[in-house]
Structure formats: C-alpha cells, structure tokens
Amino acid sequence: MNEFVLGQLDAYCYMVERGKPAAMIPVQKHYTAEAIKFISKCSNSKLKVFVENLSDDWDTLWIYKYPHILEVIKELQQAPDNIFSKWALGKLFGYDEESIQNFINRS
C-alpha cells in the first residue's frame, strides 16, 4: 500500500478516535487485510472496521469507534436522495449543521 493511502488511514483513525463518528475510504481488495491491520495497530485496537464490497477490485472500509455506528452505516444510503439521508450521512462524517445545510441547498 502506498504512503498516501497509509497517511489517509492514519488521519481518519486520528479523527475517529477524537470524536468523528465514522470515516470511509475505498481500497483495492488486495490491500484490505493490510489496511485493517494498519487501523488496528494505529488505534491500539480501539477502532472497528466494517468492509463493504465496492466493485470487483475495490472494497470500502468504514472506520468507527462505537458499536451503534455500525447500524447507522448499514442503514444509510451511499447516494442520499432525500434531506434526511443527506443530514444523517453528514452527521456520520462529523459535519456541523451549517455545512450540512449548505450542502442541502446546493443539491
């Protein structure tokens, strides 16, 4: 895995450990196990990872800390098509109300 992706994983772990509800990153399937190991090592096993199939060659890794966040991840649409879904996805990624409102207004 290249240094850029490792840097992203490190930054996402840092943010989730300090209060961001979740982060997600696409990784090539042949790097999934290495990425999960890196996340575990980076966070001293405090963070959890949920893996979703993105395509034949790619996975989406969701990084989160609290068990209830997994249920939120599973329920949300990846391409939100209504205000509630956009708001919930914004909250999941740690955005404030003003930023979410600006996004909704632009959509």
C-alpha positions in Angstrom: 0.0 0.0 0.0 1.4 3.4 -0.9 2.3 6.1 1.6 -0.6 8.4 0.6 -3.2 5.8 1.5 -1.4 5.0 4.8 -1.4 8.7 5.5 -5.2 8.9 4.8 -5.8 5.9 7.1 -3.7 7.4 9.8 -5.6 10.7 9.6 -9.0 9.0 9.6 -8.1 7.0 12.6 -7.0 10.1 14.4 -10.2 11.9 13.6 -12.5 9.0 14.6 -10.5 8.4 17.9 -11.2 12.1 18.7 -14.9 12.2 18.1 -15.7 12.0 14.4 -18.4 9.3 14.2 -17.0 7.5 11.2 -14.8 7.7 8.2 -14.7 5.7 5.0 -12.1 5.0 2.4 -12.0 2.9 -0.8 -9.1 0.4 -1.0 -8.1 -2.1 -3.6 -9.2 -5.6 -2.4 -5.6 -6.9 -2.3 -4.8 -4.2 0.3 -7.9 -4.7 2.5 -6.3 -7.0 5.0 -3.2 -4.8 5.2 -5.4 -1.7 5.8 -7.4 -3.4 8.6 -4.1 -4.4 10.3 -2.8 -0.9 10.0 -6.0 0.6 11.5 -5.9 -1.9 14.4 -2.2 -1.1 15.0 -2.7 2.6 14.6 -5.5 2.7 17.2 -4.3 0.0 19.6 -7.4 -2.0 18.5 -9.8 0.7 19.8 -11.4 1.3 16.4 -13.5 -1.1 14.4 -13.7 -1.7 10.6 -16.7 -2.6 8.5 -15.9 -3.8 5.0 -18.3 -3.4 2.1 -17.8 -4.6 -1.4 -17.5 -1.6 -3.7 -16.7 -3.4 -7.0 -14.8 -6.5 -8.2 -11.5 -4.9 -7.3 -12.3 -2.5 -4.6 -13.7 -2.5 -1.0 -15.0 0.3 1.1 -13.6 0.4 4.6 -15.7 2.1 7.3 -13.8 3.1 10.4 -15.8 3.7 13.6 -15.4 3.6 17.3 -18.8 2.9 18.9 -20.8 -0.2 18.1 -24.1 1.6 17.4 -22.4 3.5 14.5 -22.3 0.2 12.5 -26.1 0.1 12.5 -26.2 3.7 11.2 -23.7 2.8 8.5 -25.7 -0.2 7.4 -29.0 1.8 7.2 -27.7 4.8 5.3 -27.8 5.1 1.5 -24.4 5.7 0.0 -26.0 8.1 -2.5 -28.5 10.0 -0.4 -31.6 11.1 -2.3 -33.6 13.0 0.4 -32.9 15.6 3.1 -32.9 13.1 6.0 -30.4 10.8 4.3 -28.1 13.8 3.4 -28.4 15.1 7.0 -27.7 11.6 8.5 -24.7 11.0 6.3 -23.3 14.5 7.1 -23.6 13.7 10.8 -22.0 10.4 10.3 -19.0 12.1 8.8 -18.9 14.7 11.5 -20.1 17.8 9.7 -21.8 20.6 11.6 -25.4 21.8 10.9 -24.3 24.8 8.8 -22.2 22.7 6.5 -24.9 20.2 6.0 -27.5 22.9 5.3 -25.1 24.5 2.7 -24.8 21.1 1.0 -28.5 20.5 1.0 -29.1 24.0 -0.5 -26.6 23.2 -3.3 -28.1 19.8 -4.1 
